[in-house]
Amino acid sequence: MSGNSFGRALVLTTFGESHGIAVGGVLDGFPANLEIDVTSVQAELNRRKPGVDFFSSQRAEEDKIEILSGLFEGKSTGAPIAFLVYNHDHRSEDYDHLKDAFRPSHADYSWHRKYGFRDPRGGGRASARETLARVAGGAIAKIFLATRNISITARISQIGEFPVREQSGMPSDSNSPILDAEILTFLEQLVNEGDTTGGVVTCSINGVPAGLGEPVFDKLHADLGKAMLSINSVKGVEFGSGFKGASMKGSEHNDLFINEDGVIKTITNHSGGIQGGISNGEEIIFRVAFKPVSTLMQDQPTVNVSGESTVIKGKGRHDVCVVPRALPIVEAMAALVIADHLIRHLPLTT
């Protein structure tokens, strides 16, 4: 199986399955001599940890990270940073009934056709638990970005059909989102019905200098788009004005330049901080659409590996909506992309 590594100058390789011994990764190309606060990395993992809210999976994992290499006396050495998080609360017996059946809208059938064999326990490698390693790698990348005064913040902007007020995002020091009463009522209704919903995450990146990104195949927004679309359940990404820009006139959409106290800026930001695939120094802003979780607590008709009709029983521990736990994942993947391009673009002096 290929496709387990991400990045060019800063490369994250992840490994592990949902119900395996552990999930982990190796971050290669990280600059030396930077102080690594492991507690800040753990804090990011806590933000995506299951079992926090009534609408998230009740899998009770501590998700405590262990750094295996690449650090000495609290600083990065320039060597690969390897890390590990052990799985403890996996209940593989919950998936015995799925061994030969294909769950609707899951990777079961496509995985079976590609490899002829699959791990049905929690989705195996296709499980969203794999994103734990992304969050760890991205948290380390954030430490590097902070030395360049670059910050990344994701917030919930929509759950189901309900827009979410901007202040309702997840605070950086919390692993529980603040949601309006009508949204919580909606989610509680879905829990009772055994159903799920999707949503939208808006991500903002500030402090990125002009000049990151390459003009053809390595456009900055193309790499960010790939990063987001690699996240489980993501079905769409738009930058700046996004699809709304398709209905605008060029005279409305163009971001006019001004000279403000010797600094060239744009009056508007329909481009989302990226023009010609290269950052222009403005805020980079994009939105990520997550589909409803495919696992329902309802019986669903399907077929098995022999093509025979069968019924999937709704059971197990799953999210009603992944969006709240997805915030640190979106931030992590954005951090990996920006750090990768920054390392490719700038001399590494600290």
Contacts in CASP RR format, 6 or more apart in sequence:
PFRMAT RR
TARGET T0000
AUTHOR 0000-0000-0000
METHOD contacts of the structure
MODEL  1
MSGNSFGRALVLTTFGESHGIAVGGVLDGFPANLEIDVTSVQAELNRRKP
GVDFFSSQRAEEDKIEILSGLFEGKSTGAPIAFLVYNHDHRSEDYDHLKD
AFRPSHADYSWHRKYGFRDPRGGGRASARETLARVAGGAIAKIFLATRNI
SITARISQIGEFPVREQSGMPSDSNSPILDAEILTFLEQLVNEGDTTGGV
VTCSINGVPAGLGEPVFDKLHADLGKAMLSINSVKGVEFGSGFKGASMKG
SEHNDLFINEDGVIKTITNHSGGIQGGISNGEEIIFRVAFKPVSTLMQDQ
PTVNVSGESTVIKGKGRHDVCVVPRALPIVEAMAALVIADHLIRHLPLTT
1 115 0 8 1.000
1 125 0 8 1.000
4 13 0 8 1.000
4 14 0 8 1.000
4 15 0 8 1.000
5 11 0 8 1.000
5 12 0 8 1.000
5 13 0 8 1.000
6 12 0 8 1.000
6 13 0 8 1.000
6 227 0 8 1.000
6 230 0 8 1.000
6 336 0 8 1.000
7 336 0 8 1.000
7 337 0 8 1.000
7 340 0 8 1.000
8 218 0 8 1.000
8 340 0 8 1.000
8 344 0 8 1.000
9 29 0 8 1.000
9 340 0 8 1.000
9 343 0 8 1.000
9 344 0 8 1.000
10 27 0 8 1.000
10 28 0 8 1.000
10 29 0 8 1.000
10 30 0 8 1.000
10 141 0 8 1.000
10 336 0 8 1.000
10 339 0 8 1.000
10 340 0 8 1.000
10 343 0 8 1.000
11 27 0 8 1.000
11 28 0 8 1.000
11 29 0 8 1.000
12 25 0 8 1.000
12 26 0 8 1.000
12 27 0 8 1.000
12 28 0 8 1.000
12 133 0 8 1.000
12 134 0 8 1.000
12 137 0 8 1.000
12 138 0 8 1.000
12 336 0 8 1.000
13 25 0 8 1.000
13 26 0 8 1.000
13 28 0 8 1.000
14 23 0 8 1.000
14 24 0 8 1.000
14 25 0 8 1.000
14 130 0 8 1.000
14 133 0 8 1.000
14 134 0 8 1.000
15 23 0 8 1.000
15 24 0 8 1.000
15 25 0 8 1.000
15 133 0 8 1.000
16 22 0 8 1.000
16 23 0 8 1.000
16 24 0 8 1.000
16 125 0 8 1.000
16 130 0 8 1.000
16 133 0 8 1.000
17 23 0 8 1.000
17 119 0 8 1.000
17 121 0 8 1.000
17 123 0 8 1.000
17 124 0 8 1.000
17 125 0 8 1.000
17 127 0 8 1.000
17 129 0 8 1.000
17 130 0 8 1.000
18 87 0 8 1.000
18 90 0 8 1.000
18 121 0 8 1.000
18 122 0 8 1.000
18 123 0 8 1.000
18 124 0 8 1.000
18 125 0 8 1.000
18 127 0 8 1.000
18 129 0 8 1.000
18 130 0 8 1.000
19 87 0 8 1.000
19 90 0 8 1.000
19 92 0 8 1.000
19 95 0 8 1.000
19 119 0 8 1.000
19 121 0 8 1.000
19 122 0 8 1.000
19 124 0 8 1.000
20 87 0 8 1.000
20 90 0 8 1.000
20 121 0 8 1.000
20 124 0 8 1.000
21 86 0 8 1.000
21 87 0 8 1.000
22 84 0 8 1.000
22 85 0 8 1.000
22 86 0 8 1.000
22 87 0 8 1.000
23 84 0 8 1.000
23 85 0 8 1.000
23 87 0 8 1.000
23 129 0 8 1.000
23 130 0 8 1.000
23 132 0 8 1.000
23 133 0 8 1.000
24 82 0 8 1.000
24 83 0 8 1.000
24 84 0 8 1.000
24 85 0 8 1.000
24 132 0 8 1.000
24 133 0 8 1.000
24 136 0 8 1.000
25 82 0 8 1.000
25 83 0 8 1.000
25 84 0 8 1.000
25 133 0 8 1.000
25 136 0 8 1.000
25 137 0 8 1.000
26 80 0 8 1.000
26 81 0 8 1.000
26 82 0 8 1.000
26 83 0 8 1.000
27 80 0 8 1.000
27 81 0 8 1.000
27 82 0 8 1.000
27 83 0 8 1.000
27 137 0 8 1.000
27 140 0 8 1.000
27 141 0 8 1.000
28 80 0 8 1.000
28 81 0 8 1.000
29 78 0 8 1.000
29 80 0 8 1.000
29 343 0 8 1.000
30 76 0 8 1.000
30 78 0 8 1.000
30 81 0 8 1.000
30 140 0 8 1.000
30 141 0 8 1.000
30 144 0 8 1.000
31 76 0 8 1.000
31 78 0 8 1.000
31 144 0 8 1.000
31 343 0 8 1.000
31 348 0 8 1.000
31 350 0 8 1.000
32 75 0 8 1.000
32 76 0 8 1.000
32 77 0 8 1.000
32 78 0 8 1.000
32 350 0 8 1.000
33 75 0 8 1.000
33 76 0 8 1.000
33 350 0 8 1.000
34 75 0 8 1.000
34 76 0 8 1.000
34 143 0 8 1.000
34 144 0 8 1.000
34 147 0 8 1.000
34 350 0 8 1.000
35 74 0 8 1.000
35 75 0 8 1.000
35 143 0 8 1.000
36 67 0 8 1.000
36 71 0 8 1.000
36 74 0 8 1.000
36 75 0 8 1.000
36 76 0 8 1.000
36 81 0 8 1.000
36 140 0 8 1.000
36 143 0 8 1.000
37 143 0 8 1.000
38 65 0 8 1.000
38 67 0 8 1.000
40 139 0 8 1.000
40 142 0 8 1.000
40 143 0 8 1.000
41 65 0 8 1.000
41 136 0 8 1.000
41 137 0 8 1.000
41 139 0 8 1.000
41 140 0 8 1.000
42 64 0 8 1.000
42 65 0 8 1.000
43 139 0 8 1.000
43 173 0 8 1.000
44 135 0 8 1.000
44 136 0 8 1.000
44 138 0 8 1.000
44 139 0 8 1.000
44 142 0 8 1.000
44 328 0 8 1.000
44 331 0 8 1.000
44 332 0 8 1.000
45 63 0 8 1.000
45 65 0 8 1.000
45 85 0 8 1.000
45 132 0 8 1.000
45 135 0 8 1.000
45 136 0 8 1.000
45 139 0 8 1.000
45 328 0 8 1.000
46 63 0 8 1.000
46 175 0 8 1.000
47 135 0 8 1.000
47 170 0 8 1.000
47 174 0 8 1.000
47 175 0 8 1.000
47 325 0 8 1.000
47 327 0 8 1.000
47 328 0 8 1.000
48 63 0 8 1.000
48 131 0 8 1.000
48 132 0 8 1.000
48 135 0 8 1.000
48 175 0 8 1.000
48 325 0 8 1.000
48 326 0 8 1.000
48 327 0 8 1.000
48 328 0 8 1.000
48 329 0 8 1.000
49 61 0 8 1.000
49 63 0 8 1.000
49 175 0 8 1.000
49 325 0 8 1.000
50 56 0 8 1.000
50 57 0 8 1.000
50 58 0 8 1.000
50 59 0 8 1.000
50 60 0 8 1.000
50 61 0 8 1.000
50 317 0 8 1.000
50 319 0 8 1.000
50 325 0 8 1.000
51 57 0 8 1.000
51 58 0 8 1.000
51 59 0 8 1.000
51 60 0 8 1.000
52 175 0 8 1.000
52 176 0 8 1.000
52 325 0 8 1.000
53 176 0 8 1.000
53 177 0 8 1.000
53 324 0 8 1.000
54 187 0 8 1.000
54 188 0 8 1.000
54 191 0 8 1.000
55 187 0 8 1.000
55 188 0 8 1.000
55 190 0 8 1.000
55 191 0 8 1.000
55 319 0 8 1.000
55 320 0 8 1.000
55 321 0 8 1.000
55 324 0 8 1.000
56 319 0 8 1.000
56 320 0 8 1.000
56 324 0 8 1.000
56 325 0 8 1.000
57 317 0 8 1.000
57 318 0 8 1.000
57 319 0 8 1.000
58 317 0 8 1.000
59 89 0 8 1.000
59 90 0 8 1.000
59 317 0 8 1.000
60 88 0 8 1.000
60 89 0 8 1.000
61 87 0 8 1.000
61 88 0 8 1.000
61 89 0 8 1.000
62 88 0 8 1.000
63 85 0 8 1.000
63 132 0 8 1.000
64 85 0 8 1.000
64 86 0 8 1.000
65 83 0 8 1.000
65 84 0 8 1.000
65 85 0 8 1.000
65 136 0 8 1.000
66 83 0 8 1.000
66 84 0 8 1.000
66 85 0 8 1.000
66 86 0 8 1.000
67 81 0 8 1.000
67 82 0 8 1.000
67 83 0 8 1.000
68 82 0 8 1.000
68 83 0 8 1.000
68 84 0 8 1.000
69 79 0 8 1.000
69 80 0 8 1.000
69 81 0 8 1.000
69 82 0 8 1.000
70 76 0 8 1.000
70 77 0 8 1.000
70 78 0 8 1.000
70 79 0 8 1.000
70 80 0 8 1.000
70 81 0 8 1.000
70 82 0 8 1.000
71 77 0 8 1.000
71 81 0 8 1.000
81 137 0 8 1.000
81 140 0 8 1.000
83 133 0 8 1.000
83 136 0 8 1.000
83 137 0 8 1.000
85 132 0 8 1.000
85 133 0 8 1.000
85 136 0 8 1.000
87 129 0 8 1.000
90 121 0 8 1.000
90 122 0 8 1.000
91 316 0 8 1.000
91 317 0 8 1.000
92 121 0 8 1.000
92 122 0 8 1.000
94 122 0 8 1.000
94 315 0 8 1.000
94 316 0 8 1.000
94 317 0 8 1.000
95 120 0 8 1.000
95 121 0 8 1.000
95 122 0 8 1.000
95 123 0 8 1.000
97 312 0 8 1.000
97 313 0 8 1.000
97 315 0 8 1.000
98 108 0 8 1.000
98 120 0 8 1.000
98 312 0 8 1.000
99 120 0 8 1.000
100 304 0 8 1.000
100 305 0 8 1.000
100 306 0 8 1.000
101 108 0 8 1.000
101 302 0 8 1.000
101 303 0 8 1.000
101 304 0 8 1.000
101 305 0 8 1.000
101 310 0 8 1.000
101 312 0 8 1.000
102 108 0 8 1.000
102 109 0 8 1.000
102 112 0 8 1.000
102 302 0 8 1.000
102 303 0 8 1.000
102 304 0 8 1.000
102 305 0 8 1.000
103 294 0 8 1.000
103 295 0 8 1.000
103 300 0 8 1.000
103 302 0 8 1.000
103 312 0 8 1.000
104 294 0 8 1.000
104 300 0 8 1.000
104 302 0 8 1.000
104 312 0 8 1.000
105 291 0 8 1.000
105 294 0 8 1.000
106 123 0 8 1.000
106 126 0 8 1.000
106 294 0 8 1.000
106 295 0 8 1.000
107 123 0 8 1.000
107 126 0 8 1.000
108 118 0 8 1.000
108 120 0 8 1.000
108 123 0 8 1.000
111 118 0 8 1.000
111 126 0 8 1.000
112 118 0 8 1.000
112 305 0 8 1.000
118 124 0 8 1.000
119 125 0 8 1.000
122 129 0 8 1.000
126 232 0 8 1.000
127 232 0 8 1.000
128 232 0 8 1.000
128 233 0 8 1.000
128 322 0 8 1.000
130 232 0 8 1.000
131 231 0 8 1.000
131 232 0 8 1.000
131 329 0 8 1.000
131 332 0 8 1.000
134 231 0 8 1.000
134 329 0 8 1.000
134 332 0 8 1.000
134 333 0 8 1.000
134 336 0 8 1.000
135 328 0 8 1.000
135 329 0 8 1.000
135 332 0 8 1.000
136 332 0 8 1.000
137 332 0 8 1.000
137 336 0 8 1.000
138 331 0 8 1.000
138 332 0 8 1.000
138 333 0 8 1.000
138 335 0 8 1.000
138 336 0 8 1.000
138 339 0 8 1.000
139 328 0 8 1.000
139 332 0 8 1.000
139 335 0 8 1.000
141 332 0 8 1.000
141 335 0 8 1.000
141 336 0 8 1.000
141 338 0 8 1.000
141 339 0 8 1.000
142 152 0 8 1.000
142 331 0 8 1.000
142 332 0 8 1.000
142 335 0 8 1.000
144 339 0 8 1.000
144 342 0 8 1.000
145 151 0 8 1.000
145 152 0 8 1.000
145 335 0 8 1.000
145 338 0 8 1.000
145 339 0 8 1.000
145 342 0 8 1.000
147 350 0 8 1.000
148 207 0 8 1.000
148 209 0 8 1.000
148 342 0 8 1.000
149 207 0 8 1.000
150 205 0 8 1.000
150 206 0 8 1.000
150 207 0 8 1.000
150 208 0 8 1.000
150 338 0 8 1.000
150 342 0 8 1.000
151 205 0 8 1.000
151 206 0 8 1.000
151 207 0 8 1.000
152 203 0 8 1.000
152 204 0 8 1.000
152 205 0 8 1.000
152 206 0 8 1.000
152 331 0 8 1.000
152 334 0 8 1.000
152 335 0 8 1.000
152 338 0 8 1.000
153 172 0 8 1.000
153 203 0 8 1.000
153 204 0 8 1.000
153 206 0 8 1.000
153 331 0 8 1.000
154 170 0 8 1.000
154 201 0 8 1.000
154 202 0 8 1.000
154 203 0 8 1.000
154 204 0 8 1.000
154 326 0 8 1.000
154 327 0 8 1.000
154 328 0 8 1.000
154 330 0 8 1.000
154 331 0 8 1.000
154 334 0 8 1.000
155 164 0 8 1.000
155 166 0 8 1.000
155 168 0 8 1.000
155 169 0 8 1.000
155 170 0 8 1.000
155 201 0 8 1.000
155 202 0 8 1.000
155 203 0 8 1.000
155 204 0 8 1.000
155 327 0 8 1.000
156 164 0 8 1.000
156 168 0 8 1.000
156 169 0 8 1.000
156 170 0 8 1.000
156 177 0 8 1.000
156 179 0 8 1.000
156 199 0 8 1.000
156 200 0 8 1.000
156 201 0 8 1.000
156 202 0 8 1.000
156 323 0 8 1.000
156 324 0 8 1.000
156 327 0 8 1.000
157 163 0 8 1.000
157 164 0 8 1.000
157 166 0 8 1.000
157 200 0 8 1.000
157 201 0 8 1.000
157 202 0 8 1.000
157 287 0 8 1.000
158 164 0 8 1.000
158 199 0 8 1.000
158 200 0 8 1.000
159 179 0 8 1.000
159 183 0 8 1.000
159 186 0 8 1.000
159 187 0 8 1.000
159 197 0 8 1.000
159 198 0 8 1.000
159 199 0 8 1.000
159 321 0 8 1.000
159 323 0 8 1.000
160 186 0 8 1.000
160 197 0 8 1.000
160 198 0 8 1.000
160 199 0 8 1.000
160 321 0 8 1.000
162 180 0 8 1.000
162 182 0 8 1.000
162 183 0 8 1.000
162 186 0 8 1.000
164 179 0 8 1.000
164 180 0 8 1.000
164 183 0 8 1.000
165 180 0 8 1.000
167 178 0 8 1.000
168 177 0 8 1.000
168 178 0 8 1.000
168 179 0 8 1.000
168 180 0 8 1.000
169 177 0 8 1.000
169 178 0 8 1.000
169 327 0 8 1.000
170 176 0 8 1.000
170 177 0 8 1.000
170 178 0 8 1.000
170 324 0 8 1.000
170 327 0 8 1.000
170 328 0 8 1.000
171 178 0 8 1.000
176 324 0 8 1.000
177 324 0 8 1.000
177 327 0 8 1.000
179 187 0 8 1.000
179 324 0 8 1.000
186 197 0 8 1.000
187 197 0 8 1.000
187 320 0 8 1.000
187 321 0 8 1.000
190 196 0 8 1.000
190 197 0 8 1.000
190 320 0 8 1.000
190 321 0 8 1.000
191 320 0 8 1.000
193 298 0 8 1.000
194 296 0 8 1.000
194 297 0 8 1.000
194 298 0 8 1.000
194 314 0 8 1.000
194 320 0 8 1.000
195 292 0 8 1.000
195 296 0 8 1.000
195 297 0 8 1.000
195 298 0 8 1.000
195 320 0 8 1.000
196 292 0 8 1.000
196 293 0 8 1.000
196 294 0 8 1.000
196 295 0 8 1.000
196 296 0 8 1.000
196 318 0 8 1.000
196 319 0 8 1.000
196 320 0 8 1.000
196 321 0 8 1.000
197 292 0 8 1.000
197 293 0 8 1.000
197 320 0 8 1.000
197 321 0 8 1.000
198 233 0 8 1.000
198 290 0 8 1.000
198 291 0 8 1.000
198 292 0 8 1.000
198 293 0 8 1.000
198 321 0 8 1.000
198 322 0 8 1.000
198 323 0 8 1.000
199 289 0 8 1.000
199 290 0 8 1.000
199 321 0 8 1.000
199 323 0 8 1.000
200 287 0 8 1.000
200 288 0 8 1.000
200 289 0 8 1.000
200 290 0 8 1.000
200 323 0 8 1.000
201 287 0 8 1.000
201 288 0 8 1.000
201 290 0 8 1.000
201 323 0 8 1.000
201 326 0 8 1.000
201 327 0 8 1.000
201 330 0 8 1.000
202 285 0 8 1.000
202 286 0 8 1.000
202 287 0 8 1.000
202 288 0 8 1.000
203 285 0 8 1.000
203 286 0 8 1.000
203 287 0 8 1.000
203 288 0 8 1.000
203 330 0 8 1.000
203 331 0 8 1.000
203 334 0 8 1.000
204 283 0 8 1.000
204 284 0 8 1.000
204 285 0 8 1.000
205 283 0 8 1.000
205 284 0 8 1.000
205 285 0 8 1.000
205 334 0 8 1.000
205 338 0 8 1.000
206 283 0 8 1.000
206 284 0 8 1.000
207 281 0 8 1.000
208 273 0 8 1.000
208 279 0 8 1.000
208 281 0 8 1.000
208 284 0 8 1.000
208 338 0 8 1.000
209 279 0 8 1.000
209 281 0 8 1.000
210 278 0 8 1.000
210 279 0 8 1.000
210 280 0 8 1.000
210 281 0 8 1.000
211 278 0 8 1.000
211 279 0 8 1.000
211 280 0 8 1.000
211 281 0 8 1.000
211 345 0 8 1.000
212 220 0 8 1.000
212 278 0 8 1.000
212 279 0 8 1.000
212 338 0 8 1.000
212 341 0 8 1.000
212 342 0 8 1.000
212 345 0 8 1.000
213 219 0 8 1.000
213 220 0 8 1.000
213 223 0 8 1.000
213 277 0 8 1.000
213 278 0 8 1.000
213 279 0 8 1.000
213 341 0 8 1.000
213 345 0 8 1.000
214 277 0 8 1.000
214 278 0 8 1.000
215 276 0 8 1.000
215 277 0 8 1.000
215 278 0 8 1.000
219 274 0 8 1.000
219 276 0 8 1.000
219 277 0 8 1.000
219 278 0 8 1.000
220 274 0 8 1.000
220 277 0 8 1.000
220 278 0 8 1.000
220 279 0 8 1.000
220 284 0 8 1.000
220 337 0 8 1.000
220 341 0 8 1.000
221 239 0 8 1.000
221 274 0 8 1.000
221 277 0 8 1.000
221 286 0 8 1.000
222 277 0 8 1.000
223 337 0 8 1.000
223 340 0 8 1.000
223 341 0 8 1.000
224 237 0 8 1.000
224 239 0 8 1.000
224 284 0 8 1.000
224 286 0 8 1.000
224 333 0 8 1.000
224 334 0 8 1.000
224 337 0 8 1.000
225 237 0 8 1.000
225 286 0 8 1.000
227 333 0 8 1.000
227 334 0 8 1.000
227 336 0 8 1.000
227 337 0 8 1.000
228 234 0 8 1.000
228 236 0 8 1.000
228 237 0 8 1.000
228 286 0 8 1.000
228 288 0 8 1.000
228 330 0 8 1.000
228 333 0 8 1.000
228 334 0 8 1.000
229 236 0 8 1.000
229 237 0 8 1.000
230 333 0 8 1.000
231 288 0 8 1.000
231 326 0 8 1.000
231 329 0 8 1.000
231 330 0 8 1.000
231 333 0 8 1.000
232 322 0 8 1.000
233 290 0 8 1.000
233 291 0 8 1.000
233 293 0 8 1.000
233 294 0 8 1.000
233 322 0 8 1.000
233 326 0 8 1.000
234 288 0 8 1.000
234 289 0 8 1.000
234 290 0 8 1.000
234 291 0 8 1.000
235 289 0 8 1.000
235 290 0 8 1.000
235 291 0 8 1.000
236 288 0 8 1.000
236 289 0 8 1.000
237 286 0 8 1.000
237 287 0 8 1.000
237 288 0 8 1.000
237 289 0 8 1.000
238 286 0 8 1.000
238 287 0 8 1.000
239 271 0 8 1.000
239 272 0 8 1.000
239 273 0 8 1.000
239 274 0 8 1.000
239 284 0 8 1.000
239 285 0 8 1.000
239 286 0 8 1.000
240 269 0 8 1.000
240 270 0 8 1.000
240 271 0 8 1.000
240 272 0 8 1.000
240 273 0 8 1.000
240 285 0 8 1.000
240 286 0 8 1.000
241 248 0 8 1.000
241 253 0 8 1.000
241 270 0 8 1.000
241 271 0 8 1.000
241 272 0 8 1.000
242 287 0 8 1.000
245 253 0 8 1.000
245 270 0 8 1.000
248 270 0 8 1.000
253 270 0 8 1.000
254 270 0 8 1.000
255 266 0 8 1.000
255 267 0 8 1.000
255 268 0 8 1.000
255 269 0 8 1.000
255 270 0 8 1.000
255 271 0 8 1.000
255 275 0 8 1.000
255 282 0 8 1.000
256 266 0 8 1.000
256 267 0 8 1.000
256 268 0 8 1.000
257 264 0 8 1.000
257 265 0 8 1.000
257 266 0 8 1.000
257 267 0 8 1.000
258 264 0 8 1.000
258 265 0 8 1.000
258 266 0 8 1.000
258 267 0 8 1.000
259 265 0 8 1.000
265 282 0 8 1.000
266 280 0 8 1.000
266 282 0 8 1.000
269 282 0 8 1.000
269 283 0 8 1.000
269 285 0 8 1.000
271 280 0 8 1.000
271 282 0 8 1.000
272 282 0 8 1.000
272 283 0 8 1.000
272 284 0 8 1.000
272 285 0 8 1.000
272 286 0 8 1.000
273 279 0 8 1.000
273 280 0 8 1.000
273 281 0 8 1.000
273 282 0 8 1.000
273 283 0 8 1.000
273 284 0 8 1.000
273 285 0 8 1.000
274 280 0 8 1.000
274 284 0 8 1.000
288 326 0 8 1.000
288 330 0 8 1.000
290 322 0 8 1.000
290 323 0 8 1.000
290 326 0 8 1.000
292 321 0 8 1.000
293 318 0 8 1.000
293 319 0 8 1.000
293 320 0 8 1.000
293 321 0 8 1.000
293 322 0 8 1.000
295 314 0 8 1.000
295 316 0 8 1.000
295 318 0 8 1.000
296 314 0 8 1.000
297 314 0 8 1.000
297 315 0 8 1.000
297 316 0 8 1.000
297 318 0 8 1.000
298 314 0 8 1.000
299 311 0 8 1.000
299 312 0 8 1.000
299 313 0 8 1.000
299 314 0 8 1.000
300 311 0 8 1.000
300 312 0 8 1.000
300 314 0 8 1.000
301 309 0 8 1.000
301 310 0 8 1.000
301 311 0 8 1.000
301 312 0 8 1.000
302 309 0 8 1.000
302 310 0 8 1.000
302 311 0 8 1.000
302 312 0 8 1.000
303 309 0 8 1.000
303 310 0 8 1.000
304 310 0 8 1.000
319 325 0 8 1.000
END
